[in-house]
């Protein structure tokens, strides 16, 4: 992994933990997620007017991939899973588990599909350590490390949310590759960051339209959006700035890695940040086992990224 990708993802991890903190404090729901989409849509829609990439001339494969990442993975899997999970679990418990599962899931899918450079064994060892550290973070003590504590009704939605994260990460990586190939084949000289911003602008417009179409179909969610504006609760918009910033950085970083699995494991740096945010701002309890989990995450990260 290049220094550029690493730096981008570290900043992204801080922003990701920030918007999740805002989502938890403001009672995550579909209306909130839709409102979170607004700033990204407004900020990045201007790219459509000056990008050298002819977005509407892109092949059908690109738009099918967009359906996969936005409609299927982001809206009907990730958003719904995140909404239910944050209703039933505190952030210090839910956030690590939702971020841990996509590490191995993404690595497994990319290996099966043959996408990206094959992962060396040392990187896989690092991935496993990060995964194990993430599983320790929700615990109060080592005596709680039992299968029964993980196999709860809520764990289905944690897994469901992780499936959404894995899905949109892989779909977005593939869509970016389609964009790069299209530009190369048609002699469009454009930098990788511009390609990523073009993609995010298009993705953000599609996601916002999809989310508000869903809101319009649900009476309670329509009322919730109206309530945000009535109360002048602008925190969802602040969260939206963080959410858009974090994923633009991730998309740019995807251009500088040999396998998107490295992006996924680096994003786990948000776990220690998320835990600290939960402790400081939400007054959630910590325990020694959580700090050991943080240590495993950092060691695993170093092995996966720096020793390959």
N, C-alpha and C positions, 0 to 999 in steps of 0.2 A: 504493500500500500504506500502511495506517495505521501509526502509531507502535506501537500495541498489537500488531499482527501481527508487525512487525519485531522487537520486543523478545522476544516469545514464541519466535520461530524462532531467534534468536541463542542463547538459553538451550538450546533444543532441540538445536541443532547441537553444543553442548558435550557434552550428555548422549548424543547419538547416537555421537559419536566415542568416548566412554567405553565404551559397551557393546560396540562393535565391537572395541575394544582388548581387553576382557575375553574376547570370543568367540575372537579370534585366539590369545591366550595360553593359553586352555583347550582348544584344538583343536576348532574348530567342527564340530558334528555335529548330527543330528536330536535326540538325547537332550539336548544342551546347549540347543538352541533351545526344546525343550519345557519344560525347567527354567527358562529365562528368562521363560517365560509365567506362571509361578506367582505371583510377587509382584504383577504387574499384576492378575491375576484376584482375588487375595485383597484387595488394597487397594481396588479399584474396584467389587467386587461389591455393596457396601453401597448403591450408588446405586440399584440395582434396588428397594430397599425404600422409598425416599423420593422418587424422581423423580415429578413430576406427569405424565410422559408414559406412557401405557398401552402399554408395549412390545409385549405380546402381541396388541394390537389393531391393530398397524401393518399396512399393506397388503402383499400378496404381493410387490409390486415391491421393497419394502425387504428382505425375506428372500432374494429371488433375488440382490439386490445383495450381501447378506451372504455368500452362497455364493461369489459372484465374487471378493470381496475376501479372504475367509479361506481357503477351500478351494483355489481355483484360484490366485489371485495370491500369497498369503502363504505357504501351505504347500507346494504342489506346484511352484511356480516360484521364489519368492524364497528360501525355506529351503533347498531342494535346491541351487539355484545358488550360494548363499552358502557352503554346506557344502563343495562341491567347489572353489570358487574359493580359499577360504582354505587348503585343503590344498595347492594348487599354487603360490600366489603369496604374497609378503609383503604386509603391510598397506599399506605406503607405495606399492606399485604397484597393488594391487587396489582399494583403497578409492576413490581418485580416479576411476578408470575406471567403477566401478559407480555412482558418484554423478553422473558427467558425462552419461552417455547418457540418463538419464530427463529431463534438461532439455529437449532437443529433442524427445524422444519424447512427453512430456506436452504440450508446446506444439503439436505436430503433431496429436495426437489431439483435444485440446480445440478446435482450429481446425476440424478436419474435422467434429466433432460439433456445432459451434456452441454449446458450453457456455461460459458466462462471457462477459465483455466481450471484444471483439476486441482482439488484441495490437497496439499501435502499433509502427511499424517501429523506433523507437529502442530499445524493449524487446527486440525480436528481435536487434538488433545486440549488445546486452548479453548476451543468452543465448548467442550464438555465441562471444563473447569468453570467457565463463566456460567454455564447452565446450572451447575450444581450450586454455585454461590448464590445464584438468583433464587433457587428453591429454598435456601436457608433463610433468606431475608424476611419472609413473612412469619417466621417462627418466633415464639417467645422464649423457648429454651430447647436444648438438644433433645430432651425427652419428648418433645412434640414432633420429632422427625419420624412420623409414622404414616404409612400409606393411607390409613383411614382419615387422617387430617387433610389429605389432599383430595381424596375421593368424596367430595361433598356435592350437593346439588348445584352449588355456585360454580364449581370447577368446570362444568360444561360450558358456561358462558365465558370463563377465562380462556378456555381452549378455543371457543368460537371466535373470541376477539383476536387471539393469536393467529388463527387461521386467516382472518381478514388482513392482519398485518403482513403475513407471509404472502398472501395473494396479491395485494397491491404493490408490494416491493418487487415481486417477480414480474408482474404485468408492466409496471412502470419501467423497469430495467429493459424489458423487451421492446417497449414502445420507443424508448430512447435509441435503442439500436436500430429500429426501423427508420427513425428520423435521421440518424447519422448515415445510414446506408443510402437513403433517398437523396440526401444532400450530396454525397460523394458521387452517386450515379448521374446526377443532373448538373454537376459542376458548380454547385452552390458553395461558395467559400464562406464558411461561417464558423466561429469559434464554439468550443464545447459549452461554455457557460451560456452563450446565446441560444444554443439548441435546447439546453435545459430550461431556460426561462420561457422559450417558445412553448415547450411542452407543458410547463406548469401553468402558463397562462391559459392554454387550451383546456387542460385538465380542470383548472379552477372554475372556469366558466361552466363546464359540463357538470361538475360536482355541485356547484351552487344551484344551478337550474334543477338538478335532480332532487336535492335536499328540499328546496322550497316547493317543488311539485308534491313531494311526500307530505310536507307540512300542510299544504292546502287540502289534502285528503283527510286530515285528522283534526277534528274539532278542538281537542284539548291542546294540541301543539300550536294551532293558530292562536288560541287564547294566550298561550305562554309567550309567544313572540310579541303579541300586543302588550303584554304585561311588562316585558323588558323595556319597551319604549316608554310606556306610561310611567314606570318607576325611574326612568332615566338610568337604568342599570347598564353601564357601558363596559363592565368587566368582560362580558362575552366578546366584545369587539377587541378589547386588549388581548384576550386569549387568541383571537383570530389573527392578530398581527404576529404573535409568537408562533402560532401553528403554521402560517404561510411562510414565515422566515425559516422555520426549522426544515420544512420539506423542500424548499428551493435549494437550500444548502445540501441536503441529502441527494437531490437529483443532480446537482453539479458534481458532487463527490463520486457519483456512480460512473462518471466518465473517466475517472482516474484509478479505477480498481480493475483487477483481472477477473474477479468473481464477486458478484453482488453480495455473497455471504459475508465478506469482510465488512461491508457497509452495515449489515445487520448486527454483527458482533460488536462493532465500534459504537453503535447506537446504545449499547447496554451501559455505556458510561453515564447515561441518564438515570440509571438505577440508584447509584449512591446519591446523586443529586436529588432524585425524587424522594428518597428516604429522608434525606436531610430536610427537604422542604416540608414533608409531612410532619416531622418532629418539631420544626421551628414554627411553622405557620398554622398547622392544624392541631398542634399539641398532642400528636400521637406518640405512643410509648416506644422506646427502643429497648434493646437487649443485647448482651454480648454476642449471641449467636448471629445477630444481624451484622455486626461489625466483622465477624469472621466471614460471613457471606460476601461482604464488600471486598475483603482481602482476596478471596478466591476469584472474584470478578476481575480485579485489577491484575492479579497474577496471570489468569487465563487470557486476559486481553493482551498482556505483554507477550506471552508465548505465541498467541495466534497471529499477531500482527508484526511483531518485531523479530521473531526467531524463524520465520518461514524461509 
